[in-house]
Amino acid sequence: MLYLYAAFFCKGKCAICQTSLIIGGILGTWWRIEDGTLTLAAGWLKPLVSEALLKELTGVGGALVIMIAINLLGLAKLKTANFLPALVLIAALVVGEGFALSHHLLGM
């Protein structure tokens, strides 16, 4: 009887390991595809990102990280996801400012 319990335990353990390996392989493949896509997109976007845009995005990202920390510490209940559009808004403002400044300097 003890042999049956040991056999069931080993077979169950092997089934769990095999399942985790299959799922891990699928997720690992997806991770590689996503990582490669992001790397290629970063290479394409590099000429479009100015120093000012990078500084502003870093500032907004830092503020979001601080908001997450405040939530984790339980100091306040901040809805951080509501501030994610700030990343798009700050990018539009910086690009718009550069566009307006270049037209002003060129006399258009």
C-alpha positions as CSV (number, residue, x, y, z in Angstrom):
1,M,0.0,0.0,0.0
2,L,2.8,2.4,0.8
3,Y,4.2,1.7,-2.6
4,L,1.0,2.9,-4.2
5,Y,1.1,6.2,-2.2
6,A,4.7,6.7,-3.2
7,A,4.0,6.0,-6.9
8,F,1.0,8.4,-6.9
9,F,3.1,11.1,-5.2
10,C,5.9,10.7,-7.7
11,K,3.6,10.7,-10.7
12,G,1.7,13.7,-9.4
13,K,5.0,15.5,-8.8
14,C,6.2,14.7,-12.3
15,A,2.9,15.9,-13.8
16,I,3.2,19.2,-12.0
17,C,6.8,19.6,-13.1
18,Q,6.0,18.8,-16.7
19,T,3.0,21.2,-16.7
20,S,5.1,24.0,-15.2
21,L,7.8,23.4,-17.8
22,I,5.3,23.6,-20.7
23,I,3.7,26.8,-19.4
24,G,7.2,28.2,-18.6
25,G,8.3,27.5,-22.2
26,I,5.2,29.2,-23.6
27,L,5.6,32.2,-21.4
28,G,9.4,32.3,-22.0
29,T,8.8,32.4,-25.7
30,W,6.3,35.2,-25.3
31,W,8.7,37.1,-23.1
32,R,11.5,36.8,-25.8
33,I,9.1,38.1,-28.5
34,E,7.9,41.0,-26.4
35,D,11.4,41.9,-25.3
36,G,12.7,41.9,-28.9
37,T,9.8,44.0,-30.1
38,L,10.4,46.6,-27.4
39,T,14.1,46.7,-28.3
40,L,13.4,47.2,-31.9
41,A,10.8,49.9,-31.1
42,A,13.3,51.7,-28.9
43,G,15.8,51.8,-31.7
44,W,13.2,53.3,-34.1
45,L,12.1,55.9,-31.5
46,K,15.6,57.0,-30.5
47,P,15.9,59.7,-33.1
48,L,12.5,61.2,-32.1
49,V,13.3,61.5,-28.3
50,S,14.9,64.7,-27.3
51,E,16.8,65.5,-24.1
52,A,13.9,67.6,-22.8
53,L,11.4,64.9,-23.5
54,L,13.5,62.4,-21.7
55,K,13.9,64.7,-18.6
56,E,10.2,65.3,-18.4
57,L,9.2,61.6,-18.8
58,T,11.7,60.8,-16.1
59,G,10.1,63.4,-13.8
60,V,6.6,62.1,-14.4
61,G,7.8,58.5,-14.0
62,G,9.5,59.4,-10.7
63,A,6.3,60.9,-9.4
64,L,4.4,57.8,-10.3
65,V,6.9,55.6,-8.4
66,I,6.5,57.9,-5.4
67,M,2.7,57.5,-5.6
68,I,3.1,53.7,-5.7
69,A,5.4,53.9,-2.6
70,I,2.9,55.9,-0.7
71,N,0.2,53.4,-1.6
72,L,2.4,50.5,-0.4
73,L,3.2,52.2,2.8
74,G,-0.4,52.8,3.5
75,L,0.0,56.6,4.0
76,A,-2.8,57.5,1.6
77,K,-5.0,55.8,-1.0
78,L,-3.8,57.3,-4.3
79,K,-5.2,56.0,-7.6
80,T,-1.9,55.9,-9.5
81,A,-3.5,54.5,-12.7
82,N,-5.5,57.7,-13.1
83,F,-2.2,59.6,-13.6
84,L,-0.8,57.4,-16.4
85,P,-2.2,59.7,-19.1
86,A,0.3,62.3,-17.7
87,L,3.0,60.4,-19.6
88,V,1.2,61.0,-22.9
89,L,0.3,64.5,-22.0
90,I,3.8,65.6,-21.1
91,A,5.1,64.0,-24.3
92,A,2.6,66.0,-26.3
93,L,3.4,69.2,-24.4
94,V,7.2,68.9,-24.9
95,V,6.8,68.1,-28.6
96,G,4.3,70.9,-29.1
97,E,6.6,73.3,-27.3
98,G,9.5,72.3,-29.5
99,F,7.3,72.7,-32.6
100,A,6.1,76.2,-31.5
101,L,9.6,77.3,-30.6
102,S,11.0,76.3,-33.9
103,H,8.2,78.1,-35.8
104,H,8.8,81.2,-33.7
105,L,12.5,81.2,-34.3
106,L,12.1,80.7,-38.0
107,G,9.5,83.5,-38.2
108,M,6.7,81.4,-39.5
